[in-house]
């Protein structure tokens, strides 16, 4: 896991020597340099309340050339979308890991909400999620396919749970629950409130009830 910005600032950070551009002709090297730029942006975002990072700071942190940055992403907006997709993929991976251990529909719904809400409870996770939480609707407006690429993967996990339980209107229920959970997460992050386990459990339990999962059979929490 990448070190925090605070930890990195405790000692002088040597400037990384940019790697030669001809490396990008190799698909493996290209993928590696692309990931290095994404990781550099994520590191910098932990100390920012905005997604508008200077390209120079990202490039220097990654030890890359500006030319490589634009060759890989085309623009700063291209990098931003790639960073957002990375964050979503990491969240989806965490959801899948925890959902695999759920023992009932109610437990799965509770777990789904809990994983998303817990991002506000950890100072490190909340700091990383803060710029995305604060600018989510601007992102949806800026990128035409943002809803499909960024919101749908997390919402789809819940829809599948509800469909498997035979609940009617599973897609609509999942969409409504997703908006409720993301709104609560954003409010906690924006106000720098660190929710307690009890608060998270109570909100997740409310989501279970709202989607009707507590009535769908199986053991509830």
N, C-alpha and C positions, 0 to 999 in steps of 0.2 A: 504494500500500500504506500502511496506517495506521502512523504513527510508533510506536516502542516506548514503553512507559510510562517507562522510564529516560530516554529522550531527552526526553520531554515534561516530565519533572520537573526538567530542568536549568534551565529558565527559568520564571518565574511564568506560570501558565495563566489567562488571563482567563476569568471566568465567562460562559458563553454565555447569551444572552437567550432564554428559552423562546419558541418560535414559537406563534402563536395557534392555538387548538384548531379554529377553523372551517376551517382548511386541510385537516383530515382528511376533510372532505366530498368533496374532490377525490381520485379513485382514484389518480392519479399522485402527488399529494402524500402520500397515505396510504402508498403503497409506499415512497416516499423516506424518510418518517419511521420506518417500520418497519425499514428497512435501517439507518438511523442508530442506532437503539437496539441492533440486533444488533451493529453494528460497535463501538459503545461498550462493550458487554459483552465482546466479544472482546478489546478493548484492555485492559480491567481484568483479565481472566483471565490475561493474560501474567505478572502478578505474584502470582498466587494459586495455592494448592494445593487450593482448594475451589471448587465451583460456586455456593456460597451467597453471592452478591453482594448488597449492599444495593441496594434499588430506587433510593434517593436518589442513590447514586453513579452508577448507570447513567443515570438521568434527567439529572443535572447534566452528565455527560460528553457526552451527546447533545444538550444544549440543549433539552430537552423538558419538558413538564408531566407530573406524576404521573398526572393525569387521562388524558392521551394514552397513557401507558404502559398503563394498565389498559383503556382503550378498544380498543387495538390487540391486546394479548396476553391480557387477562382476568385474568392472575395472573403471579407470578414463574415458576411452573412452565411457563406458556405461553411465556414468553420463553426459558427454558432449552431447551425442546424446539426452538424455532426456531433458537437458536444452534447446537445440536447438528446440526440438519439443514444449516445453513450450512457447518459444518466438514466434514460428510460430502460435501456437494456439491463443495466445493473439492478434497477428496481425490479424489473420483471424476473430476473434470475433469483433475486431474494424471495419474491412472491412464490415462484415455483418450488423453491427449496422448502419453504414453510408449509405451503399448501399440500405438499406430498405427505405431510404428517397429520393432516386433518382427519378426524374420525367420523365426522358427520357433516351434513349440509350446514347446520348452524355453526359448527366449529370452523368450517372452511370460510364462511362469510366473515365470521369474527376475526379469523386470522388475516384475511385479505385486508380488512379495515385496519387492523392493528399494525400490520407491517407498514402501511402507508403513513399512519398517524405517528408511529414511533420516530419517524424522521425529524419531527419537531422536538423530541425529547432529548436527543443527543446533541450537545453543543457543536460537535464536529459535523454531524450529519445536517443539522439545521443551518450551519454556516454555509455548507456546500449547496444546500437546496434553496437558500434565501433568495438569490437573484432570480431563480426560475419561478419560485412561488410568487414573488412580487410582480413578475412581468408575464405571467402565463397567458393572460388574455391578449396582451400586446403581441406575444409570439404567435398566437392563433390567428391574429389579424395580419401579421407580417408574412407568414409562410402559408401558401395555399394548401399544402398537404400536411400541415402540422397536426391537425386533429386526427388524421388517419395514422400518421407515423408516431405521434407522441402520446396522445391520449388513449387511442383505441387498444394498444397492447395491454395496458393495465386494466382498462374497463372490460376487455374481452375475458380476462381471467374470471371475473365475477359473473359475467353473463353465462359462461360455460358451467359454472357451479349451479346457477339457478336453473339452467336448461336441463342439466342432469337430474335435478330434483323434481322436474316436471312442473315448475312454477310458471304460470301464464305471464306473458309479456316480459320475458326474462331480459331482453335487450333494453327495454325502457326502464325496467327496475334497476338494471346495472348502471345505466346512464345517470339516473337520478341519484343513486347511492354514490357514484363516483364524484359527482359534483359536490355533494354534501361533504364527503371526506376530504376532497382537495381544498374546499373552502375552509374547513376547520383547520386543516394542516397549515394553510397559508396564513390564517389569522393568528395561530399560535406562533408561527415563525416571524411574521411581521411585527408582532408585539413583544417578541423575544421571551415569550412564555414557554417554560419547559414543563409540559404536562406530566403529571404523576402517572404511575401505572394504573391507579384507580380511575383517573380521568379518561385515559385511553381505553380502558376496559369498559367503562360506562358508555362511551361514545360508540365503540364497536358493537356493544350489546344493543344499542339503539338502532344501529344499521341492520343488525340481524332481524329485529322486530319489524322495521320499516319494509324490508323486502319480503317479509313473510316466511323467512327461513326457519323461524322457531316453530312454525306450524307444519313444516314439510316432512316431519318424521326424523328419526335418528336422535341421538343423544345430544342435547345442548350443553353449553358450558354451565 
